[in-house]
Amino acid sequence: QVQLVESGGGLVQAGGSLRLSCVASGGTFSSYAMGWFRQAPGKEREFVSAINWSGSRTYYADSVKGRFTISRDNAKNTVYLQMNSLKPEDTAVYYCAAEWTTGSYYYTAMNVYDYWGQGTQVTVSS
């Protein structure tokens, strides 16, 4: 059983930056593909970014491509989401997710992931 704890959210002005962290425990972190999702008020949860077990493969939603960067440090059991040039429409609760994998895959579908964190709030003011 993997436990995920996100941190790093907060209030930032438009154009600013935040770095989210997600620390995993209870499993072999390098065996998991990781993803970030977000949910804005009144909207469904949506995919943001994903990364394979080694960090060699990443994928982004079009809405964040070029502004957000996902990375991981397997020695620290941590996945990061560096968010630059933030916009008010990035305001949401951000969740990290983990899925055990034997291959060099990343996953964009929410229903693939078995483990979820509790979320961290990101608010971008205009």
MMTF fields as JSON, N, C-alpha, C and O atoms, coordinates in Angstrom:
{
  "mmtfVersion": "1.0.0",
  "mmtfProducer": "UNKNOWN",
  "numBonds": 503,
  "numAtoms": 504,
  "numGroups": 126,
  "numChains": 1,
  "numModels": 1,
  "chainsPerModel": [1],
  "groupsPerChain": [126],
  "chainIdList": ["A"],
  "bondAtomList": [4, 2, 8, 6, 12, 10, 16, 14, 20, 18, 24, 22, 28, 26, 32, 30, 36, 34, 40, 38, 44, 42, 48, 46, 52, 50, 56, 54, 60, 58, 64, 62, 68, 66, 72, 70, 76, 74, 80, 78, 84, 82, 88, 86, 92, 90, 96, 94, 100, 98, 104, 102, 108, 106, 112, 110, 116, 114, 120, 118, 124, 122, 128, 126, 132, 130, 136, 134, 140, 138, 144, 142, 148, 146, 152, 150, 156, 154, 160, 158, 164, 162, 168, 166, 172, 170, 176, 174, 180, 178, 184, 182, 188, 186, 192, 190, 196, 194, 200, 198, 204, 202, 208, 206, 212, 210, 216, 214, 220, 218, 224, 222, 228, 226, 232, 230, 236, 234, 240, 238, 244, 242, 248, 246, 252, 250, 256, 254, 260, 258, 264, 262, 268, 266, 272, 270, 276, 274, 280, 278, 284, 282, 288, 286, 292, 290, 296, 294, 300, 298, 304, 302, 308, 306, 312, 310, 316, 314, 320, 318, 324, 322, 328, 326, 332, 330, 336, 334, 340, 338, 344, 342, 348, 346, 352, 350, 356, 354, 360, 358, 364, 362, 368, 366, 372, 370, 376, 374, 380, 378, 384, 382, 388, 386, 392, 390, 396, 394, 400, 398, 404, 402, 408, 406, 412, 410, 416, 414, 420, 418, 424, 422, 428, 426, 432, 430, 436, 434, 440, 438, 444, 442, 448, 446, 452, 450, 456, 454, 460, 458, 464, 462, 468, 466, 472, 470, 476, 474, 480, 478, 484, 482, 488, 486, 492, 490, 496, 494, 500, 498],
  "bondOrderList": [1, 1, 1, 1, 1, 1, 1, 1, 1, 1, 1, 1, 1, 1, 1, 1, 1, 1, 1, 1, 1, 1, 1, 1, 1, 1, 1, 1, 1, 1, 1, 1, 1, 1, 1, 1, 1, 1, 1, 1, 1, 1, 1, 1, 1, 1, 1, 1, 1, 1, 1, 1, 1, 1, 1, 1, 1, 1, 1, 1, 1, 1, 1, 1, 1, 1, 1, 1, 1, 1, 1, 1, 1, 1, 1, 1, 1, 1, 1, 1, 1, 1, 1, 1, 1, 1, 1, 1, 1, 1, 1, 1, 1, 1, 1, 1, 1, 1, 1, 1, 1, 1, 1, 1, 1, 1, 1, 1, 1, 1, 1, 1, 1, 1, 1, 1, 1, 1, 1, 1, 1, 1, 1, 1, 1],
  "groupList": [{"groupName": "GLN", "atomNameList": ["N", "CA", "C", "O"], "elementList": ["N", "C", "C", "O"], "formalChargeList": [0, 0, 0, 0], "bondAtomList": [1, 0, 2, 1, 3, 2], "bondOrderList": [1, 1, 2], "singleLetterCode": "Q", "chemCompType": "L-PEPTIDE LINKING"}, {"groupName": "VAL", "atomNameList": ["N", "CA", "C", "O"], "elementList": ["N", "C", "C", "O"], "formalChargeList": [0, 0, 0, 0], "bondAtomList": [1, 0, 2, 1, 3, 2], "bondOrderList": [1, 1, 2], "singleLetterCode": "V", "chemCompType": "L-PEPTIDE LINKING"}, {"groupName": "LEU", "atomNameList": ["N", "CA", "C", "O"], "elementList": ["N", "C", "C", "O"], "formalChargeList": [0, 0, 0, 0], "bondAtomList": [1, 0, 2, 1, 3, 2], "bondOrderList": [1, 1, 2], "singleLetterCode": "L", "chemCompType": "L-PEPTIDE LINKING"}, {"groupName": "GLU", "atomNameList": ["N", "CA", "C", "O"], "elementList": ["N", "C", "C", "O"], "formalChargeList": [0, 0, 0, 0], "bondAtomList": [1, 0, 2, 1, 3, 2], "bondOrderList": [1, 1, 2], "singleLetterCode": "E", "chemCompType": "L-PEPTIDE LINKING"}, {"groupName": "SER", "atomNameList": ["N", "CA", "C", "O"], "elementList": ["N", "C", "C", "O"], "formalChargeList": [0, 0, 0, 0], "bondAtomList": [1, 0, 2, 1, 3, 2], "bondOrderList": [1, 1, 2], "singleLetterCode": "S", "chemCompType": "L-PEPTIDE LINKING"}, {"groupName": "GLY", "atomNameList": ["N", "CA", "C", "O"], "elementList": ["N", "C", "C", "O"], "formalChargeList": [0, 0, 0, 0], "bondAtomList": [1, 0, 2, 1, 3, 2], "bondOrderList": [1, 1, 2], "singleLetterCode": "G", "chemCompType": "PEPTIDE LINKING"}, {"groupName": "ALA", "atomNameList": ["N", "CA", "C", "O"], "elementList": ["N", "C", "C", "O"], "formalChargeList": [0, 0, 0, 0], "bondAtomList": [1, 0, 2, 1, 3, 2], "bondOrderList": [1, 1, 2], "singleLetterCode": "A", "chemCompType": "L-PEPTIDE LINKING"}, {"groupName": "ARG", "atomNameList": ["N", "CA", "C", "O"], "elementList": ["N", "C", "C", "O"], "formalChargeList": [0, 0, 0, 0], "bondAtomList": [1, 0, 2, 1, 3, 2], "bondOrderList": [1, 1, 2], "singleLetterCode": "R", "chemCompType": "L-PEPTIDE LINKING"}, {"groupName": "CYS", "atomNameList": ["N", "CA", "C", "O"], "elementList": ["N", "C", "C", "O"], "formalChargeList": [0, 0, 0, 0], "bondAtomList": [1, 0, 2, 1, 3, 2], "bondOrderList": [1, 1, 2], "singleLetterCode": "C", "chemCompType": "L-PEPTIDE LINKING"}, {"groupName": "THR", "atomNameList": ["N", "CA", "C", "O"], "elementList": ["N", "C", "C", "O"], "formalChargeList": [0, 0, 0, 0], "bondAtomList": [1, 0, 2, 1, 3, 2], "bondOrderList": [1, 1, 2], "singleLetterCode": "T", "chemCompType": "L-PEPTIDE LINKING"}, {"groupName": "PHE", "atomNameList": ["N", "CA", "C", "O"], "elementList": ["N", "C", "C", "O"], "formalChargeList": [0, 0, 0, 0], "bondAtomList": [1, 0, 2, 1, 3, 2], "bondOrderList": [1, 1, 2], "singleLetterCode": "F", "chemCompType": "L-PEPTIDE LINKING"}, {"groupName": "TYR", "atomNameList": ["N", "CA", "C", "O"], "elementList": ["N", "C", "C", "O"], "formalChargeList": [0, 0, 0, 0], "bondAtomList": [1, 0, 2, 1, 3, 2], "bondOrderList": [1, 1, 2], "singleLetterCode": "Y", "chemCompType": "L-PEPTIDE LINKING"}, {"groupName": "MET", "atomNameList": ["N", "CA", "C", "O"], "elementList": ["N", "C", "C", "O"], "formalChargeList": [0, 0, 0, 0], "bondAtomList": [1, 0, 2, 1, 3, 2], "bondOrderList": [1, 1, 2], "singleLetterCode": "M", "chemCompType": "L-PEPTIDE LINKING"}, {"groupName": "TRP", "atomNameList": ["N", "CA", "C", "O"], "elementList": ["N", "C", "C", "O"], "formalChargeList": [0, 0, 0, 0], "bondAtomList": [1, 0, 2, 1, 3, 2], "bondOrderList": [1, 1, 2], "singleLetterCode": "W", "chemCompType": "L-PEPTIDE LINKING"}, {"groupName": "PRO", "atomNameList": ["N", "CA", "C", "O"], "elementList": ["N", "C", "C", "O"], "formalChargeList": [0, 0, 0, 0], "bondAtomList": [1, 0, 2, 1, 3, 2], "bondOrderList": [1, 1, 2], "singleLetterCode": "P", "chemCompType": "L-PEPTIDE LINKING"}, {"groupName": "LYS", "atomNameList": ["N", "CA", "C", "O"], "elementList": ["N", "C", "C", "O"], "formalChargeList": [0, 0, 0, 0], "bondAtomList": [1, 0, 2, 1, 3, 2], "bondOrderList": [1, 1, 2], "singleLetterCode": "K", "chemCompType": "L-PEPTIDE LINKING"}, {"groupName": "ILE", "atomNameList": ["N", "CA", "C", "O"], "elementList": ["N", "C", "C", "O"], "formalChargeList": [0, 0, 0, 0], "bondAtomList": [1, 0, 2, 1, 3, 2], "bondOrderList": [1, 1, 2], "singleLetterCode": "I", "chemCompType": "L-PEPTIDE LINKING"}, {"groupName": "ASN", "atomNameList": ["N", "CA", "C", "O"], "elementList": ["N", "C", "C", "O"], "formalChargeList": [0, 0, 0, 0], "bondAtomList": [1, 0, 2, 1, 3, 2], "bondOrderList": [1, 1, 2], "singleLetterCode": "N", "chemCompType": "L-PEPTIDE LINKING"}, {"groupName": "ASP", "atomNameList": ["N", "CA", "C", "O"], "elementList": ["N", "C", "C", "O"], "formalChargeList": [0, 0, 0, 0], "bondAtomList": [1, 0, 2, 1, 3, 2], "bondOrderList": [1, 1, 2], "singleLetterCode": "D", "chemCompType": "L-PEPTIDE LINKING"}],
  "groupTypeList": [0, 1, 0, 2, 1, 3, 4, 5, 5, 5, 2, 1, 0, 6, 5, 5, 4, 2, 7, 2, 4, 8, 1, 6, 4, 5, 5, 9, 10, 4, 4, 11, 6, 12, 5, 13, 10, 7, 0, 6, 14, 5, 15, 3, 7, 3, 10, 1, 4, 6, 16, 17, 13, 4, 5, 4, 7, 9, 11, 11, 6, 18, 4, 1, 15, 5, 7, 10, 9, 16, 4, 7, 18, 17, 6, 15, 17, 9, 1, 11, 2, 0, 12, 17, 4, 2, 15, 14, 3, 18, 9, 6, 1, 11, 11, 8, 6, 6, 3, 13, 9, 9, 5, 4, 11, 11, 11, 9, 6, 12, 17, 1, 11, 18, 11, 13, 5, 0, 5, 9, 0, 1, 9, 1, 4, 4],
  "groupIdList": [1, 2, 3, 4, 5, 6, 7, 8, 9, 10, 11, 12, 13, 14, 15, 16, 17, 18, 19, 20, 21, 22, 23, 24, 25, 26, 27, 28, 29, 30, 31, 32, 33, 34, 35, 36, 37, 38, 39, 40, 41, 42, 43, 44, 45, 46, 47, 48, 49, 50, 51, 52, 53, 54, 55, 56, 57, 58, 59, 60, 61, 62, 63, 64, 65, 66, 67, 68, 69, 70, 71, 72, 73, 74, 75, 76, 77, 78, 79, 80, 81, 82, 83, 84, 85, 86, 87, 88, 89, 90, 91, 92, 93, 94, 95, 96, 97, 98, 99, 100, 101, 102, 103, 104, 105, 106, 107, 108, 109, 110, 111, 112, 113, 114, 115, 116, 117, 118, 119, 120, 121, 122, 123, 124, 125, 126],
  "secStructList": [7, 7, 3, 3, 3, 3, 3, 7, 7, 3, 3, 3, 3, 6, 6, 7, 7, 3, 3, 3, 3, 3, 3, 3, 3, 1, 1, 7, 4, 4, 4, 3, 3, 3, 3, 3, 3, 3, 3, 7, 6, 6, 1, 7, 7, 3, 3, 3, 3, 3, 3, 7, 1, 1, 1, 1, 7, 3, 3, 3, 7, 6, 6, 6, 6, 6, 6, 3, 3, 3, 3, 3, 3, 6, 6, 6, 6, 3, 3, 3, 3, 3, 3, 7, 1, 7, 7, 4, 4, 4, 7, 3, 3, 3, 3, 3, 3, 3, 3, 3, 7, 1, 1, 1, 7, 7, 7, 7, 7, 4, 4, 4, 7, 7, 3, 3, 7, 7, 7, 3, 3, 3, 3, 3, 3, 7],
  "xCoordList": [0.842, 0.0, 0.876, 1.768, 0.61, 1.394, 0.613, -0.578, 1.288, 0.698, 1.4, 2.621, 0.598, 1.105, 0.709, -0.443, 1.657, 1.384, 1.932, 3.134, 1.015, 1.393, 1.668, 1.151, 2.483, 2.747, 3.209, 3.496, 3.277, 3.798, 2.763, 3.109, 1.494, 0.466, 0.423, 1.1, -0.379, -0.505, -1.147, -1.709, -1.058, -1.621, -0.487, 0.522, -0.658, 0.366, -0.304, -1.418, 0.374, -0.172, 0.042, 0.937, -0.789, -0.632, 0.765, 1.291, 1.352, 2.716, 3.757, 4.928, 3.329, 4.246, 4.491, 4.034, 5.23, 5.627, 5.382, 5.396, 5.161, 5.086, 5.7, 5.68, 6.243, 6.687, 5.961, 6.084, 5.21, 4.524, 5.419, 6.183, 5.305, 6.022, 5.023, 3.974, 5.357, 4.531, 5.494, 6.271, 5.427, 6.296, 5.523, 4.403, 6.132, 5.509, 6.15, 7.346, 5.331, 5.834, 5.049, 3.928, 5.637, 4.937, 5.127, 4.523, 5.934, 6.172, 7.53, 8.238, 7.899, 9.142, 8.853, 8.291, 9.234, 8.815, 9.187, 8.419, 10.341, 10.788, 9.985, 10.202, 9.07, 8.192, 6.885, 6.022, 6.75, 5.486, 5.632, 6.546, 4.715, 4.504, 3.7, 2.843, 3.983, 3.344, 2.612, 2.976, 1.581, 0.835, 0.375, 0.264, 0.111, -0.515, -1.848, -1.951, -2.849, -4.174, -4.618, -4.015, -5.67, -6.193, -7.706, -8.287, -8.324, -9.776, -10.129, -9.868, -10.724, -11.185, -12.612, -13.319, -13.039, -14.397, -15.451, -15.445, -16.343, -17.425, -17.047, -17.868, -15.792, -15.331, -14.849, -14.58, -14.747, -14.226, -12.701, -12.026, -12.196, -10.748, -10.155, -10.701, -9.034, -8.423, -6.932, -6.268, -6.441, -5.026, -4.18, -4.563, -3.016, -2.071, -0.766, -0.313, -0.162, 1.137, 1.409, 0.834, 2.292, 2.647, 4.115, 4.724, 4.665, 6.075, 6.267, 5.591, 7.185, 7.419, 8.331, 8.734, 8.65, 9.352, 10.728, 11.162, 11.405, 12.775, 12.85, 13.877, 11.76, 11.801, 12.192, 12.282, 12.429, 12.884, 11.751, 11.994, 10.523, 9.372, 8.383, 8.032, 7.943, 6.963, 5.897, 6.089, 4.785, 3.673, 2.882, 2.751, 2.35, 1.644, 0.323, 0.18, -0.629, -1.849, -1.495, -0.577, -2.223, -1.947, -2.027, -1.307, -2.896, -3.131, -1.933, -1.842, -1.018, 0.129, 1.461, 2.512, 1.422, 2.661, 3.459, 2.919, 4.754, 5.622, 5.679, 6.542, 4.763, 4.746, 5.048, 5.666, 4.625, 4.805, 5.866, 6.019, 6.589, 7.58, 7.452, 7.5, 7.291, 7.231, 8.607, 9.31, 8.979, 10.249, 10.121, 9.152, 11.106, 11.068, 12.482, 13.451, 12.565, 13.82, 13.545, 12.99, 13.93, 13.615, 14.355, 13.893, 15.474, 16.203, 15.459, 15.636, 14.63, 13.862, 12.396, 11.603, 12.027, 10.629, 9.684, 8.594, 10.102, 9.36, 9.183, 10.101, 7.988, 7.715, 7.373, 6.739, 7.805, 7.625, 6.807, 6.757, 6.171, 5.537, 5.936, 5.426, 6.847, 7.253, 6.271, 6.101, 5.628, 4.604, 5.054, 5.202, 5.267, 5.686, 4.598, 3.691, 4.709, 3.756, 2.321, 1.495, 2.041, 0.72, -0.368, -0.162, -1.528, -2.695, -3.838, -3.852, -4.785, -5.935, -6.662, -7.208, -6.683, -7.357, -6.595, -7.095, -5.399, -4.679, -5.142, -4.724, -5.991, -6.497, -7.261, -8.204, -6.845, -7.448, -6.792, -5.785, -7.386, -6.704, -5.901, -6.431, -4.633, -3.733, -3.472, -3.158, -3.612, -3.441, -2.318, -2.177, -1.527, -0.613, -1.191, -1.977, -0.778, -1.286, -0.16, 0.797, -0.301, 0.724, 0.089, -0.997, 0.786, 0.336, 1.539, 2.518, 1.456, 2.538, 2.679, 1.681, 3.904, 4.125, 5.418, 6.382, 5.425, 6.637, 7.354, 8.46, 6.749, 7.346, 7.611, 7.36, 8.112, 8.461, 7.268, 7.348, 6.16, 4.924, 4.628, 5.076, 3.866, 3.192, 1.721, 1.355, 0.887, -0.554, -1.244, -0.919, -2.189, -2.928, -4.35, -5.006, -4.838, -6.221, -6.323, -5.568, -7.254, -7.424, -7.741, -7.255, -8.548, -8.998, -7.917, -8.141, -6.765, -5.656, -4.974, -4.472, -4.959, -4.184, -4.898, -6.092, -4.142, -4.695, -4.508, -5.274, -3.498, -3.162, -3.187, -2.702, -3.772, -3.96, -3.57, -3.734, -3.05, -2.83, -4.084, -5.122, -3.976, -5.142, -5.33, -6.381, -4.328, -4.44, -3.842, -3.761, -3.428, -2.919, -3.523, -3.575, -3.969, -4.676, -3.688, -2.725, -3.948, -3.215, -4.209, -5.194, -3.95, -4.813, -3.982, -2.993, -4.394, -3.676, -4.582, -5.674, -4.121, -4.921, -4.552, -3.418, -5.535, -5.317, -4.846, -4.614],
  "yCoordList": [-1.188, 0.0, 1.237, 1.385, 2.121, 3.343, 4.511, 4.669, 5.319, 6.552, 7.729, 7.745, 8.703, 9.871, 11.134, 11.29, 12.025, 13.288, 14.434, 14.532, 15.296, 16.455, 17.653, 17.749, 18.553, 19.816, 20.83, 20.484, 22.094, 23.124, 24.041, 25.013, 23.744, 24.614, 25.944, 26.137, 26.845, 28.144, 29.163, 28.827, 30.41, 31.533, 32.257, 32.608, 32.475, 33.142, 34.037, 33.761, 35.105, 35.994, 35.393, 34.575, 35.813, 35.373, 35.704, 36.789, 34.755, 34.904, 34.333, 34.202, 33.998, 33.46, 31.979, 31.353, 31.425, 30.022, 29.34, 29.972, 28.058, 27.192, 25.851, 25.447, 25.171, 23.795, 22.89, 23.031, 21.967, 20.976, 19.753, 19.378, 19.149, 17.911, 16.852, 17.159, 15.627, 14.494, 13.421, 12.863, 13.143, 12.147, 10.842, 10.827, 9.768, 8.455, 7.621, 7.731, 6.786, 5.854, 4.553, 4.531, 3.479, 2.212, 1.326, 0.256, 1.729, 0.919, 1.234, 2.111, 0.516, 0.797, 1.86, 1.573, 3.067, 4.222, 4.061, 4.454, 3.494, 3.364, 2.337, 2.18, 1.643, 0.699, 1.342, 0.673, 2.627, 3.295, 4.392, 5.215, 4.378, 5.548, 6.554, 6.177, 7.836, 8.869, 9.865, 10.08, 10.456, 11.455, 12.589, 12.439, 13.714, 14.85, 15.138, 15.143, 15.374, 15.738, 16.98, 17.343, 17.616, 18.76, 18.813, 18.296, 19.455, 19.609, 21.01, 21.396, 21.76, 23.103, 23.032, 22.056, 24.054, 24.048, 23.868, 24.565, 22.932, 22.705, 21.972, 21.814, 21.52, 20.823, 19.426, 19.11, 18.598, 17.258, 17.289, 18.213, 16.262, 16.133, 15.883, 15.117, 16.538, 16.405, 16.107, 16.431, 15.488, 15.135, 16.38, 17.293, 16.409, 17.503, 16.997, 17.515, 15.983, 15.517, 14.129, 13.727, 13.396, 12.055, 11.786, 12.432, 10.812, 10.477, 8.987, 8.39, 8.39, 6.963, 6.722, 7.667, 5.477, 5.129, 5.782, 6.137, 5.939, 6.455, 7.968, 8.59, 8.546, 9.958, 10.238, 11.4, 9.197, 9.384, 9.741, 10.232, 9.492, 9.791, 10.635, 10.308, 11.717, 12.593, 12.979, 12.882, 13.413, 13.816, 14.907, 14.91, 15.844, 16.988, 17.222, 16.945, 17.732, 18.234, 19.476, 20.218, 19.69, 20.842, 22.156, 23.107, 22.199, 23.44, 23.86, 25.019, 22.935, 23.26, 23.068, 23.396, 22.546, 22.279, 23.554, 24.586, 23.473, 24.634, 25.486, 26.356, 25.246, 26.016, 25.141, 25.607, 23.904, 22.983, 21.942, 21.561, 21.495, 20.44, 19.418, 19.755, 18.174, 17.082, 16.432, 16.309, 16.021, 15.329, 14.447, 14.545, 13.588, 12.718, 12.462, 12.512, 12.187, 11.8, 10.501, 10.507, 9.4, 8.099, 7.864, 7.094, 8.509, 8.372, 9.051, 8.697, 10.025, 10.747, 10.37, 10.949, 9.397, 8.955, 10.115, 10.191, 11.001, 12.238, 12.533, 12.363, 12.977, 13.507, 14.985, 15.393, 15.77, 17.214, 17.701, 17.064, 18.851, 19.547, 21.012, 21.737, 21.433, 22.829, 23.572, 23.227, 24.585, 25.317, 26.763, 27.495, 27.163, 28.528, 29.234, 28.6, 30.535, 31.353, 30.978, 30.758, 30.91, 30.465, 31.437, 32.648, 30.868, 31.626, 31.395, 30.383, 32.31, 32.089, 30.785, 30.171, 30.353, 29.097, 27.864, 26.747, 28.043, 26.932, 26.695, 25.723, 27.559, 27.407, 26.091, 25.826, 25.283, 23.965, 23.283, 23.75, 22.174, 21.257, 20.299, 19.699, 20.169, 19.321, 18.028, 18.036, 16.915, 15.594, 14.852, 14.943, 14.123, 13.193, 11.79, 11.491, 10.948, 9.593, 8.648, 9.04, 7.385, 6.383, 5.114, 4.714, 4.496, 3.229, 2.327, 2.704, 1.133, 0.16, -0.286, -0.528, -0.395, -0.778, -1.561, -1.332, -2.485, -3.239, -2.703, -3.146, -1.764, -1.236, 0.244, 0.864, 0.804, 2.218, 3.043, 3.784, 2.89, 3.538, 4.754, 4.868, 5.649, 6.666, 6.59, 6.047, 7.13, 6.976, 8.33, 9.137, 8.556, 9.817, 9.664, 10.656, 8.433, 8.197, 8.083, 7.347, 8.81, 8.845, 7.476, 7.124, 6.704, 5.43, 4.351, 3.26, 4.629, 3.677, 3.671, 2.64, 4.801, 4.977, 4.385, 4.6, 3.644, 3.002, 3.827, 3.682, 4.692, 5.404, 6.911, 7.418, 7.601, 9.047, 9.744, 9.199, 10.961, 11.802, 12.566, 12.43, 13.374, 14.105, 15.434, 16.064, 15.86, 17.091, 18.3, 18.354, 19.261, 20.528, 21.657, 21.575, 22.691, 23.783, 24.75, 25.193, 25.062, 26.101, 27.167, 26.874, 28.401, 29.507, 30.583, 31.067, 30.947, 31.952, 33.172, 33.091, 34.288, 35.514, 36.323, 36.291, 37.04, 37.84, 39.242, 40.049],
  "zCoordList": [0.0, 0.0, 0.0, 0.835, -0.946, -1.092, -0.525, -0.794, 0.255, 0.759, 0.076, -0.075, -0.328, -1.047, -0.303, 0.101, -0.126, 0.556, -0.287, -0.534, -0.722, -1.521, -0.624, 0.489, -1.126, -0.449, -1.487, -2.633, -1.058, -1.939, -2.543, -3.215, -2.315, -2.836, -2.096, -1.085, -2.616, -1.968, -2.876, -3.918, -2.467, -3.216, -3.932, -3.319, -5.222, -6.017, -7.037, -7.482, -7.406, -8.433, -9.811, -10.022, -10.732, -12.115, -12.613, -12.364, -13.317, -13.793, -12.851, -13.208, -11.654, -10.661, -10.825, -11.781, -9.864, -9.909, -8.568, -7.512, -8.643, -7.462, -7.835, -8.998, -6.841, -7.041, -6.058, -4.841, -6.616, -5.811, -5.623, -6.512, -4.455, -4.156, -3.726, -3.159, -3.999, -3.564, -3.077, -3.852, -1.776, -1.172, -1.006, -0.496, -1.44, -1.366, -0.268, 0.003, 0.356, 1.35, 1.255, 0.745, 1.744, 1.796, 0.584, 0.513, -0.356, -1.539, -2.121, -1.625, -3.182, -3.886, -4.93, -5.986, -4.629, -5.432, -6.895, -7.773, -7.167, -8.55, -9.344, -10.546, -8.693, -9.381, -9.845, -10.413, -9.601, -9.871, -10.91, -10.855, -11.851, -12.683, -11.87, -11.071, -12.08, -11.28, -12.178, -13.334, -11.611, -12.361, -11.467, -10.251, -12.084, -11.412, -12.101, -13.328, -11.284, -11.752, -10.975, -9.965, -11.457, -10.737, -10.875, -11.829, -9.894, -9.911, -9.455, -8.316, -10.359, -10.058, -9.512, -9.76, -8.774, -8.22, -9.306, -10.321, -9.075, -10.023, -11.289, -12.192, -11.358, -12.559, -12.212, -11.053, -13.241, -13.041, -12.889, -13.343, -12.245, -12.123, -13.507, -14.302, -13.782, -15.097, -15.001, -14.016, -16.045, -16.137, -16.341, -17.073, -15.681, -15.846, -16.457, -17.478, -15.832, -16.296, -15.747, -14.736, -16.424, -15.985, -16.287, -17.139, -15.563, -15.708, -15.478, -14.641, -16.218, -16.033, -14.834, -14.156, -14.58, -13.345, -13.238, -12.142, -14.355, -14.311, -14.515, -14.242, -14.994, -15.33, -16.753, -17.149, -17.542, -18.915, -19.878, -20.981, -19.454, -20.307, -19.516, -18.382, -20.129, -19.505, -20.518, -21.73, -19.987, -20.851, -20.156, -18.932, -20.955, -20.4, -21.114, -22.304, -20.366, -20.986, -21.797, -21.448, -22.867, -23.723, -22.949, -23.251, -21.963, -21.229, -20.373, -19.968, -20.093, -19.233, -19.944, -19.395, -21.15, -21.88, -22.066, -22.464, -21.773, -21.884, -20.636, -20.515, -19.7, -18.443, -17.226, -16.269, -17.255, -16.136, -16.497, -17.658, -15.479, -15.657, -14.541, -13.358, -14.937, -13.97, -13.888, -14.892, -12.687, -12.489, -11.26, -10.507, -11.067, -9.894, -9.404, -10.162, -8.113, -7.487, -6.75, -5.652, -7.349, -6.757, -5.442, -4.601, -5.265, -4.002, -2.857, -1.692, -3.199, -2.181, -2.183, -1.441, -3.018, -3.098, -3.379, -2.812, -4.241, -4.454, -5.941, -6.744, -6.278, -7.61, -7.452, -6.479, -8.423, -8.373, -9.565, -10.617, -9.362, -10.473, -10.35, -9.495, -11.207, -11.261, -12.151, -13.321, -11.6, -12.326, -12.499, -11.52, -13.725, -14.042, -14.85, -15.39, -14.918, -15.692, -15.347, -16.232, -14.082, -13.631, -14.057, -14.127, -14.338, -14.774, -13.788, -13.088, -13.724, -12.834, -13.126, -12.209, -14.363, -14.699, -14.222, -14.355, -13.669, -13.05, -11.616, -10.988, -11.096, -9.736, -9.6, -10.347, -8.648, -8.457, -7.263, -6.73, -6.863, -5.948, -6.822, -7.757, -6.507, -7.287, -6.525, -5.334, -7.246, -6.661, -7.374, -8.594, -6.609, -7.253, -7.133, -6.235, -8.061, -8.128, -8.534, -9.202, -8.111, -8.395, -8.933, -8.515, -9.862, -10.418, -10.612, -11.257, -10.048, -10.169, -11.613, -12.293, -12.079, -13.461, -13.604, -12.874, -14.549, -14.84, -16.062, -16.375, -16.752, -17.969, -17.868, -16.835, -18.934, -18.96, -19.437, -20.417, -18.71, -19.125, -18.268, -17.128, -18.848, -18.06, -18.42, -19.462, -17.561, -17.738, -17.617, -16.746, -18.499, -18.477, -17.987, -17.668, -17.921, -17.519, -16.015, -15.379, -15.463, -14.019, -13.448, -12.373, -14.155, -13.595, -13.599, -13.075, -14.172, -14.139, -12.776, -12.329, -12.134, -10.911, -9.699, -9.49, -8.915, -7.725, -6.46, -5.507, -6.44, -5.217, -5.455, -6.467, -4.48, -4.597, -3.311, -2.219, -3.449, -2.3, -1.94, -2.588, -0.897, -0.394, -1.113, -0.99, -1.857, -2.632, -1.933, -0.706, -2.736, -2.226, -3.061, -4.288, -2.393, -3.073, -3.715, -3.089, -4.963, -5.683, -6.105, -6.782, -5.705, -6.059, -6.748, -6.199, -7.948, -8.727, -8.856, -9.419, -8.336, -8.388, -9.628, -10.106, -10.124, -11.345, -11.008, -11.908]
}
